[in-house]
């Protein structure tokens, strides 16, 4: 009898036939053995092409972010930086709008004349007064509206859109409506005062009354906008703070005072700064409130703001150099407001940490 070594290895399953050994393909070794991989030959032209593609990809990765933000900086340079620098250059010259190419160097004379002009200080006082009268009630009402909208109300989306509607109304349309409301003879406000036994008020010619009337336009237009900002900040407050306050026996009013308001301090500061900047730039409302007065802001300049004063000097009196000095003075005032915002924000951050 022949041994297994003579007939070959037995088949799996115990078959007695000879085993068929398949020839291994070229380059294939036994399990665990070495395998020789065929190299992919790359010609010089293909290598150069791959290198160019690699360099192009690296350039795209490096410069693509700059290309995406470049349009913003181009627009800013054309419509922001250049007008700012040119206005600063014009403020150092005597130049009239009728002959803008004839510029005569006067140095800081336009600024010295500005500081000695009583109408400038009157416009600055009016701007400050209207800013305070409009900003404080506006932000307080906005905070209350946001607190109410923060509750789960039926139709909350409708109310959120409704409070934003005045912001979407144009300045001209809103001002004309308020001119009718504050009319001396046929205004609805004087009619309501008459029902209470008070006499009619000349809202356009009085100092405090005209400033109050202009401020109500600003309050009506911007309260809803600030309310939505406060609402977004309120919804970011962790609910655990309210739950802890409720467990300690705090009422809704105490939760609002000791949880909501402290958490909103950065947002309140932001809205105060933005509202102050808006008050500094106030122009459309006082211009249209008394159309017959034009840029003078009333018969006695009683509600002329810095924006109206700039418009009067530049486009009515045609003193472009003096108007440029006013513009740069307003810019410096805004820088001071920004610096104050930064200092207060840093102080608040130190308190929280």
HELIX and SHEET records of a PDB file:
HELIX    1   1 UNK A    4  UNK A    7  1                                   4    
HELIX    2   2 UNK A   44  UNK A   76  1                                  33    
HELIX    3   3 UNK A   77  UNK A   81  3                                   5    
HELIX    4   4 UNK A   82  UNK A   90  1                                   9    
HELIX    5   5 UNK A  109  UNK A  115  1                                   7    
HELIX    6   6 UNK A  118  UNK A  149  1                                  32    
HELIX    7   7 UNK A  156  UNK A  168  1                                  13    
HELIX    8   8 UNK A  171  UNK A  181  1                                  11    
HELIX    9   9 UNK A  188  UNK A  195  1                                   8    
HELIX   10  10 UNK A  207  UNK A  235  1                                  29    
HELIX   11  11 UNK A  239  UNK A  247  1                                   9    
HELIX   12  12 UNK A  252  UNK A  255  1                                   4    
HELIX   13  13 UNK A  256  UNK A  260  3                                   5    
HELIX   14  14 UNK A  261  UNK A  263  1                                   3    
HELIX   15  15 UNK A  265  UNK A  280  1                                  16    
HELIX   16  16 UNK A  284  UNK A  289  1                                   6    
HELIX   17  17 UNK A  294  UNK A  296  5                                   3    
HELIX   18  18 UNK A  306  UNK A  311  1                                   6    
HELIX   19  19 UNK A  312  UNK A  316  3                                   5    
HELIX   20  20 UNK A  320  UNK A  352  1                                  33    
SHEET    1   A 2 UNK A  93  UNK A  96  0                                        
SHEET    2   A 2 UNK A  99  UNK A 105 -1                                        
END                                                                             
